[in-house]
C-alpha cells in the first residue's frame, strides 16, 4: 500500500532482522514518551516539588504548562534534526537525538527541589524540558523513515511500532505510578520517590544509542545522493502537504496527551484515589501496546486512510458521551472503560498514521517533512492538551469540558485526511 520506491537492494528479512530494526528505531521514541508520561503522571507531585503555590490549582496549571513549554523547542529541533536526517542520514539523526534525550532525562533525575535551590530550581526544570523537546524534534520522523525505508513492503506494520512502543512506555510509566502510589507515603513520594521512574528511564538511553550505532543506514538513502537543502525545498515547494499532515496529526496527539492527563483529571476533578487513577492508565497502555501492531498489519492490506477516517469520526461522536458517563459514575470500572475506549480509537488511528505520513513526502524531504509537520502538530495540539483541558474545566466549570477539545481536534483531522488523498501517490 505504500508509495515508497523499491528500486534498491531488498533489506534482510527474518524475525531476527525485524526485531533489531524495530528495537533500534522504536527505543528512542519509547524513551521520549516514557519521560513525558512520567512527568505528566506525577504532575501533582512535581507541582509540589518544583512549583509550590498557595493555590493548588495554580501550581498544577504551571506544572502542566511546562509540559507544553518543552514542546516549544520541538519545531526548532525538527528543523535542525529533520534537515540533518535528510542530508547526513537517518542513522546519524537517530543517534544524535537519543544522546541529547538521555541528557535531558539525567537532568530531571538529579534536579534539586524548590526547597533546596529556590527559584533557580523551576528555571532548571524548564531548561531540561526545553532540551528534551529539542532532542525529540527529529526522533519520530527519523525513526519512522528508518523503518519504512528498510521495509517498504510492510511499512504499515513496521511503522506502527512507533506507537506500540509508546504504549509499552506508557505501560511501564503507569506501572511505576501504581507501584509507587500504592506502596509509598505521600511524603516519601514527594521527597524522593518521584525520581525513581526518571532514573529508570535514564538506563534506556545508553542501550538505545549502542543499538542504533550498530545499525546500517537505509537502502533508499544510500542509493540516492543526499539533497542540498531539504528543509528549504520542503517549505518552498511542499508547504501545502506540511499543513495537511499537521492536520492529520492533530487527533492522534490530542488523544494521546488526553490519556496522559486522565490520571490528573481523575485525581483533581473526580477525587478518585491516585492508585485507582494509575490502574486505569495501565489498562489503556496495555491495550495500546497490543492493538497497534495488528492495526499496522491491517492497514498494509486495506490502506491507511479509511481506518483513520473511521477512528476520527468515532472520536468526534463519542467523546462527549464518554466524559458524561464518567462524570455521572466516577468509579474505577467506568474510568477504565472510558480510557480504554480512547486508547482503542487512538490505536486504530495512530497505527495507520506513521506509514501514511511517509507516503505523503518524497524521500529527499521525508525526514524534514515528517519532523516539521509532526512536531508543529504535537506542540500546538498535544503538548498543551493537558493545560487546555484543565483550563477548559476551570473556565466552564464543567467536568465534561475536555471532551470539547477532543471533538474539535477530531474534526480538524477528518478534514485534513480527506484532503490528503490527492498526495498519496505523488511522493
Order of alpha helices (4+ residues) and beta strands (2+ residues): alpha-alpha-alpha-alpha-alpha-alpha-alpha-alpha-alpha-alpha-alpha-alpha-alpha-alpha-alpha-alpha-alpha-alpha-alpha
